[in-house]
């Protein structure tokens, strides 16, 4: 007896089956004219197909997040070099035992900056716990670059609060692996910085920039420029660690020299505690959630 046709069955067969069948018994990276175009890495990695790779890097994370119900994120930036307080303390004790002055100075800096790691971790916990009772379409999820340091701290805090979090990693010459606290199904790897940055902004409802290096500054000022030029919606841009940021960048100089307008100083705000950061986001969106 013939089976009843499935209304949900696709009209066209899935390409995955063709790809698997085509790949059997072949060397995956060797050029082969007869191979399906989308199953041919040598073809897809050509300079002429770069536009296709752009589209794929746009679509893959977007579709996966949409399917997981991730519509709103709080993006956390910061140094990949900071470690948690326990690790920093162990490093300091080892350096002091070695007696090397340079090693001791470096370990003391790590111990000092471990406070930012712990505050990023607490902030992510706060966001995750506060949003746990919100309607699914309104929830805010932590999103990071997926690497170590501040990124690890934020993913860790979300996991400890029982929430999933997004990781947007990047392929680098010194290979950067996802930290152990990311949600595997929401951990994506990019080749192009431009596409990665776009994904940071696509769902961002707030950005929290902890102290960091060139990468943090790059991401921070790109976001500020997009908001300043109205290429992106205004969102809370929070500089966590007012002493660090004011020592690093004298915004008053930019204002005095006329390179920015007085209104541009309202694009960002300084915060020094996880509670203040979360309160600023709640105030911006008038969220009535537990703190």
Steps between C-alpha positions, in 0.01 A plus 500: 500500500657834400587737785331838536712782353654728759383859455813625678739314272713738290423519131870475419729233645745613768843587363662341808423151371659578164802651672554191717466264208735708288765515774528122550842369408637837388772726635300794635752769410606379157350688202255293303301634207217250543443581868189699595588869508388551861697191608822616338722690750757585234226678304339668802835634622588674175531878497209522255262328745576734791153654470343159555710452813384840626141390458561168674665671798201729519238227475635218717510685836186697419288193426635306798428783743153556359422131536623511861282800581793738544370840391655741754852497640722687741845502341798488736842609371832499684853371526569139407798504739327543836463192720278412794606590853603146599729466199642849551578428866677175410705684236597768750613247759708318237657828383586606853665165562706539181623842609507645147401871518343511152300186568378639831386826335314307233336273757394798711334656195319172433383486862378859477315442173344176624246726668366589155470130414294438813283805439430392141405158634267655760348733241414208270347311791290804582374538144421129467318475833304821446389394152407143591137594570458732204285400199703308242468778241643758744788308660850638488787254451870550563711511182882504490787436263521149643867513596682519835518785750199729536319300231545181700384676817172611341426161342587340834266724695211426265561125526519516880160673498353222286477701178632448150732757347628585154865484394625665179856374463755592234771302320835653593866417421539401866204266511229616738282216625158554656516527878352205693191693611344581163176336390620257229198544272545878515877510450589631155833552327568774246768562241400860430518762776241711316235227511578424863458866595174517310367203697598670825281794404209319339347391831680727748277690739797615707880489489720478808868568433738384773868602490679347204750549221489577130216256428279647771570854382429403140164350588406781738574788263336328205178471700524860619556616142201303373275652765647850454436487124159340551594187311392311811232560761600667825574240767662526843879506451657448841869545574565275797783628719489879494859546624640284221297662223557859616872439527510341156281743305455866585168569335517863612797551267290385206225739603739791557665452162164483327539145367177391670183683602375544858212263423750226412596474867152364561567196280667317789502484879753389760408228750700328771279223635296217344191640669551847352552354153180295515307793650607723210366246252174460692456877520563544127230246407281562807522136594323398817693186589661370820847642559 
